[in-house]
Amino acid sequence: MQSTVETEKYWNALTEVMDPEFPISVVDMGLIYEIAKEDEGKVAVKMTYTSTGCGCMQWIESDIRERLLKEEEIKEVNIEVVWSPPWTIKNMSDKGKEKLRTWGVSS
């Protein structure tokens, strides 16, 4: 298992990637399940979506890949989309839930 310190900078970087529907990061939405360093220059992201019919999948994945490739040591980003466990509102951070409330969406 990867140490949190080893991947913390990548988690922080992905707080800059926003969900297209709400101004909430993919991290605070709870879409990112795992970030792991693989071989030299490679990082793997395990993530999900709020639904299988999410129309923004390719944009979100592109934004995630683009943001992580801005890290000097990262040359390749592998994204794996998983559906188990399924996303629920419980995946969201407290910060994400608060932002939803400010937008008038109950969490």
C-alpha positions as YAML, in Angstrom:
chain: A
units: angstrom
residues:
- id: 1
  name: MET
  ca: [0.00, 0.00, 0.00]
- id: 2
  name: GLN
  ca: [1.22, 3.49, -0.87]
- id: 3
  name: SER
  ca: [2.02, 5.89, 1.91]
- id: 4
  name: THR
  ca: [-0.26, 8.89, 2.11]
- id: 5
  name: VAL
  ca: [2.75, 11.20, 2.13]
- id: 6
  name: GLU
  ca: [3.93, 9.73, -1.18]
- id: 7
  name: THR
  ca: [0.68, 10.57, -2.97]
- id: 8
  name: GLU
  ca: [-0.53, 13.54, -0.90]
- id: 9
  name: LYS
  ca: [0.70, 16.08, -3.46]
- id: 10
  name: TYR
  ca: [-1.39, 14.35, -6.15]
- id: 11
  name: TRP
  ca: [-4.50, 14.39, -3.96]
- id: 12
  name: ASN
  ca: [-3.88, 18.10, -3.38]
- id: 13
  name: ALA
  ca: [-3.36, 18.67, -7.11]
- id: 14
  name: LEU
  ca: [-6.72, 17.05, -7.89]
- id: 15
  name: THR
  ca: [-8.52, 19.46, -5.56]
- id: 16
  name: GLU
  ca: [-8.01, 21.87, -8.48]
- id: 17
  name: VAL
  ca: [-10.05, 19.67, -10.84]
- id: 18
  name: MET
  ca: [-13.70, 20.66, -10.61]
- id: 19
  name: ASP
  ca: [-16.83, 18.67, -11.27]
- id: 20
  name: PRO
  ca: [-18.45, 20.32, -14.33]
- id: 21
  name: GLU
  ca: [-21.90, 20.39, -12.72]
- id: 22
  name: PHE
  ca: [-20.96, 21.92, -9.36]
- id: 23
  name: PRO
  ca: [-17.94, 23.98, -8.32]
- id: 24
  name: ILE
  ca: [-16.69, 21.11, -6.19]
- id: 25
  name: SER
  ca: [-13.41, 19.30, -6.75]
- id: 26
  name: VAL
  ca: [-13.40, 15.67, -7.82]
- id: 27
  name: VAL
  ca: [-11.67, 14.94, -4.49]
- id: 28
  name: ASP
  ca: [-14.39, 16.65, -2.41]
- id: 29
  name: MET
  ca: [-17.06, 14.95, -4.52]
- id: 30
  name: GLY
  ca: [-15.53, 11.65, -3.46]
- id: 31
  name: LEU
  ca: [-14.90, 10.50, -7.02]
- id: 32
  name: ILE
  ca: [-11.25, 9.63, -6.42]
- id: 33
  name: TYR
  ca: [-10.84, 6.33, -4.58]
- id: 34
  name: GLU
  ca: [-7.09, 5.83, -4.79]
- id: 35
  name: ILE
  ca: [-3.92, 7.38, -6.16]
- id: 36
  name: ALA
  ca: [-0.82, 5.23, -6.39]
- id: 37
  name: LYS
  ca: [2.66, 5.75, -7.78]
- id: 38
  name: GLU
  ca: [3.55, 3.00, -10.19]
- id: 39
  name: ASP
  ca: [6.81, 2.83, -12.11]
- id: 40
  name: GLU
  ca: [9.06, 5.86, -12.34]
- id: 41
  name: GLY
  ca: [7.05, 8.76, -13.77]
- id: 42
  name: LYS
  ca: [3.72, 6.92, -13.66]
- id: 43
  name: VAL
  ca: [0.74, 7.41, -11.41]
- id: 44
  name: ALA
  ca: [-2.49, 5.40, -11.27]
- id: 45
  name: VAL
  ca: [-5.85, 6.84, -10.30]
- id: 46
  name: LYS
  ca: [-8.80, 4.68, -9.31]
- id: 47
  name: MET
  ca: [-12.03, 6.62, -9.50]
- id: 48
  name: THR
  ca: [-15.76, 6.44, -9.99]
- id: 49
  name: TYR
  ca: [-18.62, 8.67, -11.08]
- id: 50
  name: THR
  ca: [-21.90, 9.64, -9.51]
- id: 51
  name: SER
  ca: [-23.71, 7.56, -12.14]
- id: 52
  name: THR
  ca: [-22.93, 5.29, -15.08]
- id: 53
  name: GLY
  ca: [-24.67, 7.81, -17.32]
- id: 54
  name: CYS
  ca: [-22.48, 10.76, -16.38]
- id: 55
  name: GLY
  ca: [-22.10, 12.78, -19.57]
- id: 56
  name: CYS
  ca: [-18.89, 14.44, -18.40]
- id: 57
  name: MET
  ca: [-16.69, 11.37, -18.01]
- id: 58
  name: GLN
  ca: [-14.22, 12.09, -20.79]
- id: 59
  name: TRP
  ca: [-13.83, 15.74, -19.73]
- id: 60
  name: ILE
  ca: [-13.25, 14.87, -16.10]
- id: 61
  name: GLU
  ca: [-10.71, 12.18, -16.97]
- id: 62
  name: SER
  ca: [-8.98, 14.56, -19.36]
- id: 63
  name: ASP
  ca: [-8.83, 17.27, -16.66]
- id: 64
  name: ILE
  ca: [-7.45, 14.78, -14.11]
- id: 65
  name: ARG
  ca: [-4.79, 13.55, -16.55]
- id: 66
  name: GLU
  ca: [-3.88, 17.09, -17.63]
- id: 67
  name: ARG
  ca: [-3.53, 18.31, -14.03]
- id: 68
  name: LEU
  ca: [-1.37, 15.41, -12.88]
- id: 69
  name: LEU
  ca: [0.89, 15.71, -15.92]
- id: 70
  name: LYS
  ca: [1.72, 19.24, -14.73]
- id: 71
  name: GLU
  ca: [3.67, 17.61, -11.91]
- id: 72
  name: GLU
  ca: [7.28, 17.59, -13.11]
- id: 73
  name: GLU
  ca: [7.96, 13.94, -12.27]
- id: 74
  name: ILE
  ca: [4.75, 12.57, -13.82]
- id: 75
  name: LYS
  ca: [4.98, 11.43, -17.44]
- id: 76
  name: GLU
  ca: [2.01, 9.05, -17.58]
- id: 77
  name: VAL
  ca: [-1.38, 8.85, -15.84]
- id: 78
  name: ASN
  ca: [-3.41, 5.65, -15.85]
- id: 79
  name: ILE
  ca: [-7.05, 6.08, -14.89]
- id: 80
  name: GLU
  ca: [-9.21, 3.13, -13.91]
- id: 81
  name: VAL
  ca: [-12.94, 3.74, -13.53]
- id: 82
  name: VAL
  ca: [-14.60, 1.40, -11.06]
- id: 83
  name: TRP
  ca: [-18.24, 1.00, -10.11]
- id: 84
  name: SER
  ca: [-17.73, -0.93, -6.90]
- id: 85
  name: PRO
  ca: [-18.16, 0.39, -4.36]
- id: 86
  name: PRO
  ca: [-20.76, 2.63, -5.96]
- id: 87
  name: TRP
  ca: [-20.62, 6.36, -5.32]
- id: 88
  name: THR
  ca: [-23.00, 7.74, -2.71]
- id: 89
  name: ILE
  ca: [-23.36, 11.12, -1.04]
- id: 90
  name: LYS
  ca: [-21.40, 9.59, 1.85]
- id: 91
  name: ASN
  ca: [-18.29, 9.65, -0.37]
- id: 92
  name: MET
  ca: [-18.28, 13.44, -0.30]
- id: 93
  name: SER
  ca: [-16.05, 15.38, 2.05]
- id: 94
  name: ASP
  ca: [-17.64, 17.72, 4.59]
- id: 95
  name: LYS
  ca: [-16.31, 20.61, 2.48]
- id: 96
  name: GLY
  ca: [-18.07, 19.20, -0.59]
- id: 97
  name: LYS
  ca: [-21.35, 18.74, 1.27]
- id: 98
  name: GLU
  ca: [-21.16, 22.31, 2.56]
- id: 99
  name: LYS
  ca: [-20.61, 23.64, -0.97]
- id: 100
  name: LEU
  ca: [-23.68, 21.70, -2.17]
- id: 101
  name: ARG
  ca: [-25.72, 23.27, 0.62]
- id: 102
  name: THR
  ca: [-24.58, 26.76, -0.41]
- id: 103
  name: TRP
  ca: [-25.84, 25.95, -3.92]
- id: 104
  name: GLY
  ca: [-29.18, 24.93, -2.48]
- id: 105
  name: VAL
  ca: [-28.71, 21.20, -2.91]
- id: 106
  name: SER
  ca: [-29.48, 19.18, 0.19]
- id: 107
  name: SER
  ca: [-26.93, 16.61, 1.23]
...
